[in-house]
């Protein structure tokens, strides 16, 4: 079963998905810790701006990671080996 290229590809995809989810949670925690002071009834201008900037950087980072993973996946498919991930 582990020698099956489809299984190996599935496993690599799921591993990448888990890494991405871990990154999402880490960045969410960072934005919260960085921007949120004292929770109140509504966000002040600083907190709102901080969260907006943090989310925008998160989106930029997410797009970069997705593009990078796609390129690595294409390179792996081009090799035809489905080589191991590191």
C-alpha positions in Angstrom: 0.0 0.0 0.0 2.8 2.4 0.8 4.4 1.7 -2.6 1.2 2.9 -4.4 1.9 6.3 -6.0 -1.7 7.4 -5.5 -1.5 6.6 -1.8 1.8 8.4 -1.6 0.4 11.5 -3.4 -2.6 11.5 -1.1 -0.4 11.2 2.0 1.8 14.1 0.8 -1.3 16.3 0.1 -2.7 15.6 3.5 0.6 16.4 5.2 0.8 19.7 3.3 -2.8 20.4 4.3 -2.0 19.8 8.0 1.1 22.1 7.8 -1.1 24.8 6.2 -3.7 24.5 8.9 -1.0 24.7 11.6 0.2 27.9 9.9 -3.3 29.3 9.8 -3.7 28.7 13.6 -0.3 30.1 14.4 -0.9 33.3 12.4 -4.4 33.7 13.9 -2.9 33.5 17.4 -0.2 36.0 16.4 -2.7 38.5 15.1 -4.8 38.2 18.2 -1.9 38.6 20.6 -0.4 41.4 18.6 -3.5 43.5 18.0 -6.0 42.8 20.9 -5.4 44.8 24.0 -8.4 44.9 26.3 -11.6 43.4 24.7 -14.4 45.9 24.8 -17.8 46.5 23.2 -16.2 47.5 19.9 -12.8 47.7 18.3 -10.9 51.0 18.5 -9.3 52.4 15.4 -5.8 51.1 16.3 -7.1 47.5 16.8 -9.1 47.6 13.7 -6.2 48.8 11.6 -3.8 46.3 13.2 -6.2 43.4 12.5 -6.7 44.5 8.9 -3.0 44.7 8.3 -2.4 41.4 10.0 -5.1 39.7 7.9 -3.7 41.2 4.7 -0.2 39.9 5.5 -1.8 36.6 6.3 -3.5 36.5 2.9 -0.3 37.4 1.2 1.5 34.7 3.1 -1.2 32.1 2.4 -1.1 32.9 -1.4 2.7 32.5 -1.4 2.5 29.2 0.4 -0.2 27.8 -1.8 1.7 28.8 -4.9 4.9 27.3 -3.5 3.1 24.0 -2.7 1.6 23.9 -6.2 5.0 24.4 -7.8 6.5 21.6 -5.6 3.6 19.3 -6.5 4.0 20.0 -10.2 7.8 19.4 -9.9 7.1 16.1 -8.1 4.6 15.0 -10.8 7.0 16.0 -13.5 9.7 13.8 -12.0 7.2 10.9 -11.8 8.8 9.6 -8.7 6.5 11.1 -6.1 9.7 11.4 -4.0 9.6 11.7 -0.3 8.8 14.9 1.5 11.1 16.5 4.0 
